[in-house]
Structure formats: C-alpha cells, structure tokens
C-alpha cells in the first residue's frame, strides 16, 4: 500500500476497561499519532464508553486499528463484533485472538502438537493443590488464565506459597494456571505479516520479568541483536512462527519463550495485540530490522487489507 487515502477512514480503538487500560492508552496514542504523520485519516476512540460499536457505525469507518490490550480487545470479543459489522481490522481473527489470550488452552494446543511448553496444571476450586504441585514441581509460576502484562502473576518457590498465590490470581480470573518455572534466557519474537523480526533477549535485574520489570523498573535490559548466531536465531524464529500459526493467529503479534541452561526453548505465551509505544518490544525489534515506528504502524494497518474474512463481510 502506497497511498494513505486507500485505507479510508480508520478508527484506532484503544483504552478500554481491562487491567491493561493504562498501557493501551499509551499504545493507542502512539499509533494514532503515527498514522496521522503518515497522512492516514485516523481517529482515536476510547473503548471505555458503552457506545463503541455505535460510534464505529455512525462514524462510517472503513477499518479499525485495534490497540486494545487485554480482555475485550485482545480476546476475540471485539474481533467478533467487528466481523458482524463487516469492518476489517488489524491482527488476528476471533479464534486466534481467543486462543492466544487463554493461556491454558494455548498450552493445550501447543502440547498436542508437540511444541515445547512448560509442564502446567489448571487450578480450579475443585483442584487438589498438592496433586498440582506434584505434577508441576517447584519452582513454579501462578498466573490468571486471561490476563496479560504479567498481571496477577506470582513466583512460587515453596509449597506453602501455592495457595496464597492461587488466591491472589483468583482476584483477576476464575481460571488460574500453575506452570513450571524455567530458569534461563528470556526471548521474544515479534511477527509481522508472516515473517519474524529480530529476536530480543530480555534481562531483568530481579531475574523475573514481571509487571514491575516491564513498566516500572529502569534497570531491565534488552538486547537486539540477541547474541545468538544466525542459524540458531532462525531456528527459534521458526518455532515462534509455528506456535503463532498453531493458535490460528495472523497479521502481527509476539511470542515469548525461555531457553533453559541446555538451550532448550520453552514457549510461554503469544500476544496478538502487543504494546505499541516507543519503548515496547515490537517497535524495538522493528528498529533492529531497519523499520521506524511510523512504518511499522503502517505495515500493521496493512494487515487489515489482507483480512479475507473481514473484507468479505465489508464488501457484502
């Protein structure tokens, strides 16, 4: 796509009411500003209002750039509504969005396809915590199934910590997953249009890449180039692509994984609407590939043009 006018009128949907609202507000503003700089007729709409779908209909928009993180924007709900409206949108469809947002079911899919992901157990009120502990082993990570940005996550190193960690996660979600903690180098693979961008290696001072390390601490380190030789980086990029495709994801996104002391990669999760601020990981990888932020945003918006599922509805 070379002409901004070909995109038509674009709604940048951001904000919302999820626990990731503050990050989404920053992402949406950055995306909106970038599109305006590129000459696109872009309009920012905060999804916190109850009249979002009416605003999209009455605004006579041609497509939607989804900059909503978390529930209501990244879990297939908005995608389904946009398909009902016949509005093309960026990123993954309903199935891919829903599966990637659901950490437990994403791991079921990866496990079924023999893609490496840490041992895990889904915790419910009926679960035997001792049995789950025996299955997963220590140390482990407890996290809500449907949250992002490591919200509600706890690192458990002793048996007596499991129940409080589970109860803390329950304040965010009725479904909780306990996952074996893998010690090693953490990486993220940004994906755009079916192609991987350079890997980023992440080092947090605490050794645990949680919400504090992501958004508050200023001593978290990011390495891009990641330090791996070309052949190994390509192997890990292909693993990330397979994991992304296995969930039915498309367009753009990010896959996070850890390589243990033996170099074995372990898939952690996929993100279908990653952060899009100047300091976020996908823009960082894009810069390493020679792509500035505005060009990256343009390329992501192009994913709405190749969405056969939505374009068919829009044409109807």
C-alpha positions as CSV (number, residue, x, y, z in Angstrom):
1,X,0.0,0.0,0.0
2,X,1.5,3.3,-1.1
3,X,-1.4,5.8,-0.7
4,X,-2.8,6.8,2.7
5,X,-6.2,7.5,1.2
6,X,-6.6,3.9,0.2
7,X,-7.1,3.0,3.9
8,X,-10.1,5.2,4.1
9,X,-11.3,6.4,7.5
10,X,-9.5,4.5,10.2
11,X,-10.7,4.1,13.8
12,X,-7.9,3.5,16.4
13,X,-9.6,1.7,19.2
14,X,-7.7,1.9,22.5
15,X,-8.1,2.4,26.2
16,X,-11.0,0.1,27.3
17,X,-11.7,-1.1,30.8
18,X,-9.3,-4.0,31.2
19,X,-6.5,-4.1,33.7
20,X,-4.2,-3.1,30.9
21,X,-6.0,0.2,30.2
22,X,-3.1,2.5,31.0
23,X,-0.7,0.7,28.7
24,X,-3.4,0.6,26.0
25,X,-3.9,4.4,26.3
26,X,-0.2,4.9,25.6
27,X,-0.2,2.4,22.7
28,X,-3.3,4.0,21.1
29,X,-2.0,7.5,21.3
30,X,1.3,6.4,19.7
31,X,-0.4,4.5,16.9
32,X,-2.9,7.4,16.2
33,X,-0.1,9.9,16.1
34,X,2.0,7.8,13.7
35,X,-0.9,7.3,11.3
36,X,-1.6,11.0,11.3
37,X,2.0,11.7,10.5
38,X,1.7,9.2,7.5
39,X,-1.3,11.1,6.2
40,X,-4.0,8.5,7.2
41,X,-7.4,9.7,8.2
42,X,-7.2,8.2,11.7
43,X,-9.5,8.9,14.6
44,X,-8.8,7.7,18.2
45,X,-11.8,6.1,20.1
46,X,-11.6,5.1,23.7
47,X,-13.4,1.8,24.1
48,X,-14.2,2.5,27.7
49,X,-17.5,4.0,26.5
50,X,-20.6,1.8,26.3
51,X,-21.3,3.1,22.8
52,X,-18.2,1.8,21.0
53,X,-20.0,-0.2,18.3
54,X,-22.5,2.6,17.7
55,X,-19.6,5.1,17.3
56,X,-18.0,2.8,14.8
57,X,-21.2,2.5,12.8
58,X,-22.1,6.2,12.9
59,X,-18.6,7.3,12.2
60,X,-18.7,5.4,8.9
61,X,-15.3,4.0,9.3
62,X,-13.6,1.8,6.7
63,X,-11.4,-0.2,9.0
64,X,-10.2,-0.5,12.6
65,X,-6.7,-0.5,14.1
66,X,-7.0,-2.5,17.3
67,X,-4.8,-1.1,20.1
68,X,-6.7,-2.6,22.9
69,X,-4.8,-4.8,25.3
70,X,-6.3,-7.5,27.5
71,X,-10.0,-8.5,27.8
72,X,-12.5,-7.0,25.4
73,X,-9.9,-6.2,22.8
74,X,-7.4,-9.0,22.6
75,X,-9.6,-12.0,23.3
76,X,-11.8,-12.2,20.2
77,X,-14.7,-10.2,21.6
78,X,-14.1,-7.1,19.7
79,X,-13.0,-9.1,16.6
80,X,-16.3,-10.9,16.6
81,X,-18.3,-7.7,16.9
82,X,-16.3,-6.1,14.0
83,X,-16.9,-9.1,11.8
84,X,-20.7,-8.7,12.5
85,X,-20.3,-5.0,11.4
86,X,-18.3,-6.0,8.3
87,X,-15.4,-3.8,9.4
88,X,-11.9,-5.0,8.5
89,X,-9.4,-4.9,11.4
90,X,-5.8,-5.4,12.2
91,X,-4.3,-8.6,13.5
92,X,-5.7,-12.0,14.4
93,X,-9.3,-13.1,14.0
94,X,-11.7,-14.4,16.6
95,X,-10.3,-17.8,17.1
96,X,-6.6,-16.8,17.2
97,X,-7.3,-13.9,19.5
98,X,-9.3,-16.1,21.9
99,X,-6.8,-18.9,22.0
100,X,-3.8,-16.7,22.5
101,X,-5.5,-14.8,25.3
102,X,-6.4,-18.1,27.0
103,X,-3.0,-19.3,28.5
104,X,-4.3,-22.7,29.4
105,X,-5.9,-23.6,26.1
106,X,-3.0,-22.2,24.2
107,X,-0.8,-24.6,26.1
108,X,-3.2,-27.5,25.4
109,X,-2.8,-26.8,21.6
110,X,1.0,-26.5,21.8
111,X,1.2,-29.6,23.9
112,X,-1.0,-31.6,21.4
113,X,1.3,-30.5,18.6
114,X,4.5,-31.5,20.5
115,X,5.6,-27.8,20.6
116,X,7.7,-27.3,23.8
117,X,5.9,-25.6,26.6
118,X,6.5,-26.0,30.4
119,X,4.5,-28.5,32.4
120,X,1.4,-27.0,33.8
121,X,-1.9,-27.6,35.7
122,X,-5.1,-25.6,35.6
123,X,-6.3,-24.7,39.1
124,X,-10.0,-24.5,39.9
125,X,-11.9,-24.6,43.3
126,X,-12.1,-28.4,42.9
127,X,-8.3,-28.8,42.3
128,X,-6.1,-30.7,44.6
129,X,-3.3,-28.3,45.1
130,X,-0.9,-30.9,46.4
131,X,-1.5,-33.0,43.3
132,X,-0.9,-30.0,41.1
133,X,2.3,-29.2,42.9
134,X,3.5,-32.8,42.4
135,X,2.7,-32.6,38.7
136,X,4.3,-29.2,38.0
137,X,7.1,-29.2,40.6
138,X,8.9,-26.3,42.2
139,X,9.6,-23.6,41.5
140,X,6.5,-22.6,39.5
141,X,4.6,-19.6,38.2
142,X,1.0,-19.0,39.1
143,X,-1.0,-16.7,36.8
144,X,-4.5,-15.8,35.8
145,X,-5.5,-17.5,32.5
146,X,-7.0,-14.5,30.8
147,X,-4.7,-11.6,31.9
148,X,-1.7,-10.0,30.2
149,X,1.3,-7.9,31.1
150,X,2.1,-10.5,33.8
151,X,-0.7,-9.0,35.9
152,X,-1.6,-11.2,38.9
153,X,1.4,-13.4,38.5
154,X,3.4,-15.0,41.4
155,X,6.7,-16.8,41.5
156,X,6.2,-19.8,43.9
157,X,9.3,-21.3,45.5
158,X,7.8,-23.2,48.5
159,X,4.7,-25.4,48.9
160,X,3.1,-23.1,51.4
161,X,3.1,-20.3,48.9
162,X,0.9,-22.0,46.3
163,X,-2.5,-21.4,47.9
164,X,-1.9,-17.7,48.6
165,X,-0.6,-17.3,45.0
166,X,-3.7,-19.1,43.6
167,X,-6.0,-16.9,45.7
168,X,-4.2,-13.8,44.5
169,X,-4.7,-14.8,40.9
170,X,-8.3,-15.6,41.6
171,X,-8.9,-11.9,42.2
172,X,-8.3,-11.4,38.5
173,X,-9.7,-14.5,36.9
174,X,-11.8,-17.6,37.9
175,X,-9.3,-19.7,35.9
176,X,-5.7,-20.0,37.0
177,X,-2.7,-21.9,35.7
178,X,0.3,-23.1,37.6
179,X,3.3,-23.5,35.2
180,X,6.8,-24.9,35.9
181,X,9.3,-22.1,36.2
182,X,12.1,-22.3,33.6
183,X,15.3,-20.6,34.5
184,X,17.2,-19.3,31.6
185,X,17.4,-16.6,28.9
186,X,14.1,-15.0,28.0
187,X,13.4,-14.0,24.4
188,X,10.6,-12.5,22.5
189,X,9.9,-12.9,18.8
190,X,7.9,-10.2,17.1
191,X,6.0,-11.4,14.0
192,X,4.7,-9.2,11.1
193,X,2.9,-10.4,8.0
194,X,4.0,-14.0,8.5
195,X,7.7,-13.0,8.9
196,X,9.7,-12.9,12.1
197,X,11.6,-9.7,13.2
198,X,15.0,-9.9,15.0
199,X,14.7,-11.7,18.4
200,X,15.1,-9.7,21.6
201,X,16.8,-11.1,24.7
202,X,15.4,-9.7,28.0
203,X,17.3,-9.4,31.2
204,X,15.5,-8.2,34.4
205,X,17.6,-7.3,37.4
206,X,15.4,-9.4,39.6
207,X,15.6,-12.4,37.3
208,X,11.8,-12.3,36.9
209,X,10.2,-10.4,34.0
210,X,7.0,-9.2,35.8
211,X,4.9,-6.1,35.6
212,X,7.5,-4.2,37.7
213,X,10.3,-5.1,35.4
214,X,8.3,-4.3,32.3
215,X,6.8,-0.9,33.1
216,X,8.3,0.5,36.3
217,X,11.9,-0.6,36.7
218,X,14.5,1.2,34.6
219,X,17.2,-1.5,35.0
220,X,15.6,-4.1,32.7
221,X,18.0,-4.7,29.8
222,X,17.0,-5.5,26.2
223,X,19.4,-7.0,23.7
224,X,18.7,-6.8,20.0
225,X,20.7,-8.3,18.3
226,X,20.0,-11.0,20.8
227,X,23.5,-12.5,20.8
228,X,22.7,-15.8,19.1
229,X,24.3,-17.0,15.9
230,X,22.2,-16.6,12.8
231,X,21.3,-20.3,12.4
232,X,20.1,-20.6,16.0
233,X,18.1,-17.3,15.8
234,X,16.4,-18.5,12.7
235,X,15.5,-21.8,14.3
236,X,13.9,-20.0,17.2
237,X,12.1,-17.6,14.9
238,X,10.6,-20.6,13.1
239,X,9.5,-22.1,16.3
240,X,7.7,-18.8,17.2
241,X,6.0,-18.8,13.8
242,X,4.8,-22.4,14.3
243,X,3.5,-21.6,17.7
244,X,1.7,-18.5,16.4
245,X,0.2,-20.3,13.5
246,X,-0.9,-23.2,15.7
247,X,-3.2,-20.9,17.6
248,X,-4.7,-19.5,14.4
249,X,-3.1,-16.2,14.9
250,X,-2.3,-13.9,12.0
251,X,-1.2,-10.4,10.9
252,X,1.1,-9.4,13.7
253,X,2.0,-10.2,17.2
254,X,4.6,-11.6,19.6
255,X,5.6,-15.0,21.0
256,X,7.5,-15.2,24.3
257,X,9.8,-18.1,25.3
258,X,12.7,-19.1,27.5
259,X,15.8,-21.1,26.6
260,X,17.0,-23.2,29.6
261,X,20.6,-24.0,30.5
262,X,20.7,-26.7,27.8
263,X,19.4,-24.3,25.1
264,X,16.0,-26.0,25.0
265,X,13.3,-23.4,24.2
266,X,10.0,-23.4,26.1
267,X,7.0,-21.4,24.8
268,X,5.3,-19.2,27.4
269,X,2.6,-17.3,25.6
270,X,1.5,-15.5,22.4
271,X,0.3,-11.9,22.3
272,X,-2.0,-10.7,19.5
273,X,-2.0,-7.0,20.4
274,X,1.4,-6.3,21.9
275,X,2.3,-2.9,23.3
276,X,3.0,-0.2,20.7
277,X,4.7,2.6,22.5
278,X,8.2,3.9,21.5
279,X,9.6,1.6,24.3
280,X,7.7,-1.5,23.5
281,X,9.2,-4.7,22.3
282,X,7.7,-5.0,18.8
283,X,8.9,-1.4,17.8
284,X,12.3,-2.3,19.2
285,X,12.6,-5.4,17.0
286,X,11.3,-3.4,14.0
287,X,14.0,-0.8,14.5
288,X,16.6,-3.5,14.5
289,X,15.2,-4.6,11.2
290,X,15.5,-1.0,9.8
291,X,11.9,-0.1,10.2
292,X,10.9,3.1,12.0
293,X,7.8,3.3,14.2
294,X,5.6,5.1,11.7
295,X,6.4,2.5,9.0
296,X,5.7,-0.3,11.5
297,X,2.3,1.1,12.3
298,X,1.6,1.5,8.6
299,X,2.6,-2.2,8.0
300,X,0.3,-3.3,10.8
301,X,-2.6,-1.4,9.4
302,X,-1.9,-3.2,6.1
303,X,-2.9,-6.4,7.8
304,X,-6.5,-5.2,7.8
305,X,-6.3,-5.1,3.9
306,X,-5.3,-8.7,3.6
307,X,-8.0,-10.0,6.0
308,X,-10.2,-12.0,3.7
309,X,-12.6,-12.8,6.5
310,X,-13.3,-9.2,7.2
311,X,-13.0,-7.8,3.6
312,X,-15.7,-10.3,2.5
313,X,-18.1,-9.0,5.1
314,X,-17.2,-5.4,4.3
315,X,-17.9,-6.0,0.6
316,X,-21.3,-7.5,1.5
